[in-house]
Amino acid sequence: MFESRFNFTLEDNIAGTMYTTKKKNKKLAIVVYILLAICLVMSIVTLVLDIISGASFAFDIFLIIFVIAVGTMYYFSPKFWKKSAIKTYQEYIAPNNYCVVIIDEDSCKVSFFKEQEEVSKMVLDLNNITACFEDEFRLVIVFNKTNFAVVKKEGLKGNIQELKDLIEVHLKENETIEYMKKI
């Protein structure tokens, strides 16, 4: 059994949110960028054809601007995720004093405490781990591509390598723990 007792900080919430959404949206990002590139090329081709034929090309310019705007918004979407993580932390998590994460052979229990009293608890099945990220200070375990649990290395009771081995046993799709250098 592994236990991590720590103050859940804003950086922990941002790391969990960013790593989870990056992993969840990795394939979607590739599809979106390919579709945007195809739309941009088609818009430019129709613009050139409309100029050659003498037809109005105002709509073609609108389409090019629209495709570039959508691509720019999608590119900067991690900034929106970060703002969302900050807002969630400030509204729901910040009033709590500390977090306790207990991992045993088949489940992960995440509890938030305020003044020595448990205010919320979430139990997650280790068989639903879809990703795990490690950085300098923490492990972020992702469940069902949407929920995450943060395990601070400094507050961990138990061997970090044994915990990583347990997580890798339960990881879906033959993935490994990814080391992240920045949020």
N, C-alpha and C positions, 0 to 999 in steps of 0.2 A: 504494500500500500504506500502511496506517495501523498504527501500533504504539502501544500504551499499556502502560507498565511502571510498576507501582505496588504499594504495600502494600495488600492486600485486607483492609479493615477490617470490623468487625462492622456498621457502618452501611451499607457496600456490600452485604453479604449481606441485611440487613433490607430495604433498598430494592429489591433484585432480587426477593426473595420477595414482598414486599407488592405491588409493581407487577404482577408476574406473576399472582398470585392474584386481585387486583382485576379485572384484565382478563379472566381466565379465567372468573370467577364472576359477571360483570356481568349476563348474561342469566339465569343461574340465580337470582340474587338477586331479580330482578323477578318471576319465576315463583313463587318461594317466598313472597314477600310477598303476592302476589295470592291464592295458595292459602290462606295463613294468614288473610288478611282474610275470604275466603269462609267458611272453617271457623269463624271467630269469629262472624260474622254468623249462620250457620246454628245454631251452638250457643246463641246468645242467643235466637234465634227459638224453638228447641225448648224452651229453659228457660221462656220466657214461656208457651208452649202447655202445658207440663207443669204450671206453676203454676195456670193457668186451669182446666185439667181436673182438678186435684187429684192428679195422679200424682206419683210420686217424682221429684225433680229432682236427686238427688245425682250421677248420672252426667253430667248436663248441666254441673254446676259443675266436675266433674273434667275434662271436655273443654275448658271455657273456660280453666281453669288450665293444662292441658297445652298448648293452643295458644299462650297467652301465654309459657309457659316456652320452647317451641321457638322462637318469634319472638325472644325475648330472647337465647337462645343463638346464633342465627344472626346477630343484630345485633352481638354481641360476638365473633364468630369471627375478625376481624382480630387481636385480642389473642392468640388461640391460634396464628395464623400467625406472629406476631412471636416468640412463645416458641419455636416450632419452628425458626425461622431462627436464633435465638440458640443453641439447642442444637446445631444442625447446624454452625454456625460453630465453636463451642467444641470439638466432637468431631473434626471433619474438616479444617477450614480453618485454624484458629488456629495450628497448629504450623508452617505454611509462612511463609517470609519475604516472598515477593512473588509477584505475578501478572503475566503477560505476555499481552496480547490482541493478536493480529495479524489484521488484516482486509485481504484482498485482493479482487479482483474477484468471486470466487465462493465464498469460505469465510471462516470466522471460527475461528481457532485460539486456544484458551484453555489456558494452561499455568500450573501452580503450581510454584514452586521453593522448595527448602529448602537453604540453604547452597550455592548455585550449582548444585544438581543438580535436574533436573526430576523431580517426584514424581507428577504426573498431567497428562494432556493430553486435551483434548476438541476435536474438529473438527466444526464446525457449518456446514451449507450455507446460504448467504445466501438461497437460494430458499425456505427454510422460515421466514423471518421473519414472525411474526404480529402483532407490536406493537413499538413502541419508545417509551421514556419518557425524558424529559430533566428533570433538576433542576439546581440551581445547580452541583453538583460533578461530575456523571456522566451518561452515557447508559446506559440499561439496554435491551439488545436482547433481545427474547423470541423464541425459536424453538419452533415447534410447540406453542405455548401452555403449555409446561411448562419448558423449559430457558431459561436466561438467561445473558447475558454482560454484564459491567459494564465500561465504558470510562470511565476517569477523565479528565476534561478537562485537568487539570494535567499529566498524564504523557503526553499524546497527541503523537505525532510525526506531523504532517500537519495539514491545515486542517480544523477542526471542521465548517465548512459543507459542504465536499466530502464528508466522511463522512456527514453527515446526508442529503445528496443521494443518495449511494449507497444508504443504508438505505431511503430513500423509494422508490427505483426497485424495490427488492425486497420492499417491504411488500405483504402480501396484503390483499385485500378493500378496496382503495382507501383505506386508512387513512393518517393522517399521524402524525408524531411528537407525542406528547402531552407538554405541559410540566406537571410536578407540582411543587407548592409544599411539600408536607409528606409525610412517610412515614406 
